[in-house]
Amino acid sequence: MPVQADLVAYLDALITETAGTDLFEGPMPELPDACIAVAHYGGEPAEDRVMGPSLTAPGVEVNRVQIMVRNPVMDTGKGRADAVHALVDGLSGTLSGRTYFNVESLDGEPYCIGQDAEARWRWVSNYRVEKARG
């Protein structure tokens, strides 16, 4: 399961938004007006190699994800973004049967990138995710 799917499943159990309704993997859809999207946008080469033959794949993979919150009301969007950030930043443990070593914000707290063409407020935060391979 990709990292964004793991994070959506994790958030789905903890927040009021529901996966597939107002909590999404990948780019944010046009509707609904109030929603959250988790998008994988890159990674880093793994520096840690597991013990074994020289061609053994790394035991850790590093991904980068962005979480975007959109809401017509600025303060509501900020509150949702902060709530999600509190659940994700510093996360470690097992998600969907896979070990997550560390999820850390690259930007600090979520920040506003302004309104879209429909006057909905958008808040984003980018994360570096270290997890077990696979």
Rosetta blueprint (number, residue, H / E / L):
1 M L
2 P L
3 V H
4 Q H
5 A H
6 D H
7 L H
8 V H
9 A H
10 Y H
11 L H
12 D H
13 A L
14 L L
15 I L
16 T L
17 E L
18 T L
19 A E
20 G L
21 T L
22 D L
23 L E
24 F E
25 E E
26 G L
27 P L
28 M L
29 P L
30 E L
31 L L
32 P L
33 D L
34 A L
35 C E
36 I E
37 A E
38 V E
39 A E
40 H E
41 Y E
42 G E
43 G E
44 E E
45 P L
46 A L
47 E L
48 D L
49 R L
50 V L
51 M L
52 G L
53 P L
54 S L
55 L L
56 T L
57 A L
58 P L
59 G L
60 V E
61 E E
62 V E
63 N E
64 R E
65 V E
66 Q E
67 I E
68 M E
69 V E
70 R E
71 N E
72 P L
73 V L
74 M H
75 D H
76 T H
77 G H
78 K H
79 G H
80 R H
81 A H
82 D H
83 A H
84 V H
85 H H
86 A H
87 L H
88 V H
89 D L
90 G L
91 L L
92 S L
93 G E
94 T E
95 L E
96 S L
97 G L
98 R E
99 T E
100 Y E
101 F E
102 N E
103 V E
104 E E
105 S E
106 L L
107 D L
108 G L
109 E L
110 P L
111 Y E
112 C E
113 I E
114 G E
115 Q E
116 D L
117 A L
118 E L
119 A L
120 R L
121 W E
122 R E
123 W E
124 V E
125 S E
126 N E
127 Y E
128 R E
129 V E
130 E E
131 K E
132 A E
133 R L
134 G L
